[in-house]
Each structure stands twice: as structure tokens, then as C-alpha cells.
């Protein structure tokens, strides 16, 4: 906690020493609210002792005498402890962190100075205290479920799962957006939310365990109709090079593939007869391959783009049979949609406008970007409030249990 001292000093220096928790030679009622919030930190899966609760109570009791030195000690201790509590409330364990692929989707990094600045702003202090502790609605639902579970003395496994998934929900921003897409890889399902309510849902196919769909957030900025499929380089030896060696270069044309000289927009098409297929099949030479738009294209009719360095997106698929089963962890990390056109209509507010395009692909930008959250909840909260246990397809629970020092089997 000592690392916070420069920020504490800067906060009070900017206020010319004016206190936050005391007024008229006495503690303000909000000091009790802050103390109570810290005392109940276990409801958030945090330890009140981590914030020096016993010492804090002693300092607050001494301050009630009205002694100026005691009031000053309690003032600084309350600011230090409450700021650290709010930071921990907003910051998940490393094994539950979310990658914010688009800076515009990322919440501000919580700091001691930032939390205290929130508390010292205009308006009612109690309201600002509540605002500082406000979390996203998914987190709030998990926190409520954990409290109810403890109140009725429920089986230890359920508590462990609630704690793990509460931690994962902590990674989400406090404000998810008026409209947003939530993809839960563990549930293998997508939900579309408007004004806090799930208005649509569909099954999806997610990454296989060896190529897991990441926990990440971004902004859906545009959709692409009749897209090309750029094959991941690691698939080219098996999907293209070896069949070309067996069947001849004509395989490339028959499969609807195009070979390109690189990954830039200026890349030129390559004649399949000029490729060293043995080197490509052996992995000694990288080759860019893309599949032309059409009924057999792996992207289907449309892909939904939220730009990110991982190359992850949502897309249609011609292979409808994958949605017939319960286990749909089969992709290379991207998310296949059961009904991509339906989702696109929601994103665009109806049918997309016609646009001229020099290439087979047709890009349509959203008027306003829509946040998308790729999450992983092994104990899911359904929109109707029910808890549903889901398979830990990526074997992530045990590592998170270790990070949180939670004992027991996952």
C-alpha cells in the first residue's frame, strides 16, 4: 500500500489539505459508509483484512473523540484503504484478465488518484461512493448469486464456481453499452443486448482447445458481405499444399483458392504452377492463400469485424451441421454464427444499403460501433437469472483457482 503514498500526497496537495472524510471537526457519515463497504469486501471475493480493516476501525474509533491528530490519521487511512479496495474491485486476477483490442472499448486504468478524484467531485458524497463501487450488471448478478448461495448455506463446489466467474466478470467494464454483443465461449452461445436486456440469442461455434477463442473486447465497426477467406498460414500445408502435390496445381482452382505474393493490398496473384509445393508442404516457405467468395467459402455470406491484432472475428459458415450438437469448440479461434444475417440486421438496423465495390467483397460500416465481449463463464447466469454450469472446455478453472488461492477440486 505504500506505493500509493505519492498519489495520496498529490491528491491532498491539490486540495490544499482539505479533508474528504471529515467536516467541522468530526467524521462525516460517509466515512462509516466507506468503512462498511470495506468490511463487506468478502462479498466481492476480496479480503477485508487486505485493507487493514482492524486498524482502520481503531483509527475511526479514535477519531470520534474529535482529536485533530486522530481525525487526520483516520482521514488518510480511509482514503488509502477505500481507494485500494475500489482498485481491487475493478482489477481482475491475471488469469481472468480481458484483452481490450480496441482502446476505445477499454475502461480507464484504476488508480488511487483517480478513485479519490471521483469521490471529491461535485454532488452528493454518498452517491459518489456508490458510483465508485458500481460494477457491470453481469458482475452485480454474480455478486448477488454468491450472497444468496452463502445465505442458504449451499454445496462448496458451487461457491468456488461463483467465485471464479465473479472474478471473470470483474474484467468487464462497468458500462457495457446501450447495445452490445456477448459471446460466451464456455456456453458456445451469443447474446445481443439492448438497454440492458437480451433481445436475441443464437448458438455459436468457438475455438477448439488447441486454438481457444480469447477473452477479449472490441468494437464492431463494419461488416463484410461476400468475403474472401484468408487461410491462416499454419493451415496452408495441410489444406492446400499437400492436396496440390497429390492432385496437381489444378486443385487450387477447383477449390476456389487464390495464391498471392504477400499480405499487402498490392499483393499480386501467383500462378500455382510456379509454387514450390514441396517447400510449402514442409513448412519451409510461407504462402498466402485465400478462398474466393461463394457458397463454399468458409466465411459464408458475411463476417462481422472488430479490428484486433489476433485476427479474431464473427462469421457465417456454410457448414450448418456444427450447430446440431452440444459440443461446438471446433474453430481456429474465430466465432461461427448460426444465423449471421440475423445478427447483421440487428447491427445495421435493417437490410444493408447497396454499395459499389471494385472487389467481390462489400464493406458496410456501422453508423455507431457496437461493443463485443468474448467471455468465458463456466457457471453461467442465463438472462432469466438461472445458474447453468458449463463445461470447462479450455481447462481454465484450475489455474484461476490457484491464482485466487481457492482450495478444492474444480
Number of C-alpha atoms within 10 A of each C-alpha: 9 8 8 15 13 11 17 18 14 13 20 16 11 9 12 9 11 12 16 20 22 18 12 7 13 15 21 14 13 18 22 15 14 20 18 13 19 26 19 13 19 13 17 20 17 18 16 19 14 13 22 15 18 11 13 20 17 11 19 21 14 16 22 14 13 14 12 12 11 16 25 16 15 26 20 17 18 26 23 21 23 23 25 20 24 22 19 17 21 22 17 19 15 12 16 24 17 22 17 19 17 17 12 11 19 15 15 10 9 16 16 23 19 16 20 22 11 14 21 18 10 8 9 11 19 15 11 17 22 14 13 20 16 16 21 16 16 20 23 17 16 24 21 14 19 22 17 12 16 15 9 8 10 12 10 14 13 17 17 20 20 24 24 26 24 25 28 25 28 25 26 26 20 20 11 23 16 12 19 22 26 19 27 22 28 23 26 22 19 24 18 20 18 13 11 13 13 18 12 14 17 17 22 25 29 29 22 18 16 12 15 18 27 18 19 22 25 25 23 23 18 21 22 19 20 20 25 24 17 16 17 13 14 11 13 19 22 14 13 21 26 17 16 20 14 9 11 14 19 11 17 21 13 8 13 14 21 18 19 18 14 15 12 8 6 9 12 12 13 16 12 19 12 8 15 14 22 15 14 19 22 13 16 11 14 16 27 18 25 18 21 22 21 16 12 15 22 21 27 23 21 24 27 24 20 22 16 16 7 11 11 18 19 24 26 24 23 16 14 12 8 18 17 10 8 11 16 21 24 18 17 18 22 21 28 30 27 25 16 20 17 14 21 20 12 14 25 18 11 11 12 16 7 9 8 9 9 6 10 14 15 16 22 16 14 16 11 13 17 21 21 23 23 19 23 26 24 24 24 21 18 10 12 8 11 11 15 12 15 15 12 18 18 17 12 15 21 16 13 21 19 12 14 18 9 14 12 11 10 17
